Amino acid sequence: MALGILFGFGSIFGSFLLEGGQIGALIILPAMIIVFGGTIAAAMIGTPLKVFRKAVTLVQMALFPPAFNVKPTIRDIVRFSSVARKEGLLTLEKETGSVKNPFLAKMLRFLIDGADPEVLRAVAESETHYVTERHNQYIAIFQKMGGYSPTMGIIGTVMGLIATLASAGEDPTTLIKHIGSAFIATLWGVFMANIVWLPTADRLKNINSDERFYMELITEGILAIQSGEVPTVIKTKLNSMLAKSEQVKE
């Protein structure tokens, strides 16, 4: 994502420089305050503070998305199934300490405790659902900011034009220069919407989709162990959820 933002800055502002513009002409503090401050203020007004604070921290997640290590997880589930078939489900107790993923650890604990398949699936689906609901709250904030930002840009431009026309003198060159500066707010509003806010929402959607898939894969694997399926069948079943190039070979 960071590379994409840099590429966006380079492409758009680089083209501006190639056309003979000066980068200083784009850095107009009042216009930027209206766009950035107004967009953030609008998002804060329509969002509970605790949700908004969490959304700010998710920018880091968008820049550095978590890794959902599917292949190692499939190998672990296949190993758990082998141990369970040879020594029984209770022997998986010794494996719980090595499990790093909280959801896998929770599902493994339910398996060891002898939860019914229907209960186990219901719990897994419920957690997956509410994780998605929480993520959608944060994604919606960035989508709204993508909508607010161009509007704030227009507000900044209108305010700039009002100030320019109100103080217009006899020199038309000065007037033209100030009119050009007034449109910088619109530029920043549209730029931030389409290069930062909306792409951030899309990135968080993709992360949520990856996490949801990862949780579903774990659920299917644990249920397969519970039903007593052989390790090779479990591996084949979980591999079928992946693209051929991503499947566990060994």
N, C-alpha and C positions, 0 to 999 in steps of 0.2 A: 504493500500500500504506500509506504513512504517513497518508494521508487516511482510509483505512478504519480504521486503528488508533485514530486520534483520534476518529472517529465512534463506534467501539465503546466507548471510554472515556466519551465524552459520553453515549451512550445508556444504558449500564448504570449508571454512577455518577451520571449526571444524574437518572435515575429514582429512585435511592436518595435523593438530596437532595430531590426533589419529594415523597417520602413522609415527609419530616421527619427524615431521617438527617443525620448530620454527617460530613463527609469525614474528619475526624480519627479517627473510629471505625474507618475502614478501614485506616489507616496504623499497623499494629502490627508493630514491627520484628522480634520473634522469629518471628512467623508468616511474614513475608516472607523472612527468612533461610532458614527451613526449606524453603519452596517454591522459591525461586530457587536457593539453594545446593544443595539436594538434587537438583533437576532437572539442574543443570549437572554435579554430581558423578556422577550416574548415567550421563549421556551420556559423560562423560570415561572412566569405567571401561570402558565397552563399545566405545570407539572409539580407534584409534591416535592418538597425540598430534598427529602432523603432519596427519592428516585433520581432527581436531577444530579445530586452529588455522585451517585453510583454511575450514572451515565458518563460523567466527566472521566471517571477512572477507566471506563471501557474504551476510551480513545487509545490507551496503551494496549489493550487487548486487540484492537483493530490493527494497530501498527505491528504488534508482535503476537500473532494468534497462537493459542495453545496447540500443542501437537497431540492428536489422538492416535496413539500407536496401535493401530489395528492388528498388524501382524504379530507383534509380541503378545497381544491379548488373546488372539486365536491360539497361539502356541500354549499359553497358560491354561486356557479352558480345556484344550485337548489333554494337557498333562493332568489337570484336575480330574477329568473323566477317567483317565487311565488309573489314577490312584483310587478313585471311588469304586471302580469295578473290581479292582484287586483286593482292596482293604476295607471298603465301606465308606459311606458318606462322612461318618464321624471322624475319620482319619484326616479329612480335609482341614480340621481345626488347626493343624500345624502349618498349613499354607497361608492362613489369614494374615500372619505377620509380614509376609513378603508382598502382599497386594498393595499397590500404591494408589490405584484409582478408587475413590470413595464409593462410587456406585457399584463397581465390581465387588468391593469388599462387603457392601451391604447385601447384595444379592447372594453372595457366597455364604454369608451368615444365615440368611433365611433358608438357604438350601440345607445347611448343616443342622439347623433347628427343626427341620422337617415340615416346613410350611407347605400347604397344599398347592398344587400347580396353579389353580385358579387364583388363589390368594397372592402367590408370588407374581403372576402376570399382572394382576390388578394393581399391586403396589408399584411394579416397574412402570406400567403405563401411566399411572397417576403421577409419579415423579417426573417422567419424561414430559408429560403434559404441562406440569406446573413450571418446569425449567423453561420450556418454550414460552409460556405465558410471561414469565419474568423477563426473558430476553426481548420479547416483543414490546414490552413497556419501554425499554431503553432504545430499541430500534426506532420506535415511533417518535422519540424525541429528535433524533437526527433527521428523520424524514420531515418533521415539522420545521426544523431549522432550515432545511433545504427549501421549504416553501416561504418561510419568513424572510430569508436573506434577500432575494430579488426585490421584495416589497420594500424592505428597508433601504435598498439601493435607490429605488424610485423616490422614496421620501427624501433621502439625502440629495438627490438631484434636484427635486422641486425646491427644497430649501436653498440650495446653492443658486438656483436660477432667480429665486425671489431676492436673495441678498445681492446678486449681481445686477439685476435690473434696477433695484432700489438705489444702488450707488453708481449707476451708469453715468459716465462723464461724456465729454465731447469726443474723446479718442476712441474710434471704433475698434482699433487694434486691441486695446485693453479690454474692451467689452467682449470681443471674440475669445480672447485668452481665458477670461473668467467663465464664459459659457462652456468652453471645453473642459475646464477644471470641474465644473458642476457635474458633468456626466461621469466623472471618475467613480462616484458613489454607486451608480448603476453597474459599472464594470465590476467593482468589488463584490457587489451583491450577487450578480449572476455567476461570477467566477467561483466564489465560495460555495454557492449552492451546488454547482455541477462538478467541481473538482474536489471538494472536501466533504460537505455535509451529506449529500445523497450517496456518494461512493462509500462513506463510512457506514451508513445504514446498510448498504448492500454487502459490505464486508462482514458486518455483524450477523446479517442473515445467513451468509455462507458458513460462518463459524457455528451458528445455532444449528444449521442443517447437519454439519459434520458431527456435532455433539449428539444430536438426536439419533443419527444413524449409529453412532458408537454405542449408545445406550441400548438401542434395539438389538444390535449384534450381541451384546453381553447378555441381554435377556433371553434371546434364543439359545445361546450357548448354555446358560445355567439350566433352562428348562429341559434341554436335551440331556444334560447330565442327570437331572432328576428322573427323567423317563427311562434311564438306563441304556441309552444308545451307545454303540461302540465308538471308540475314539476316532476311527477313520471316517465313520459316517458323520460325526459331529464336525470334523474338519472339512469334509466335503460340503456339508450344509452351510457352514459359515463362509467358506470360500465362494459359494454360489452367490453370496450377497455382494461380492467385490468384482471389479473389472478383472479380466483374465490376467492382465499385467501386474495386478496388485495382490494376486492370490498367494497363499503360503504354499510353497512347492515341497519342501522337505517334510 
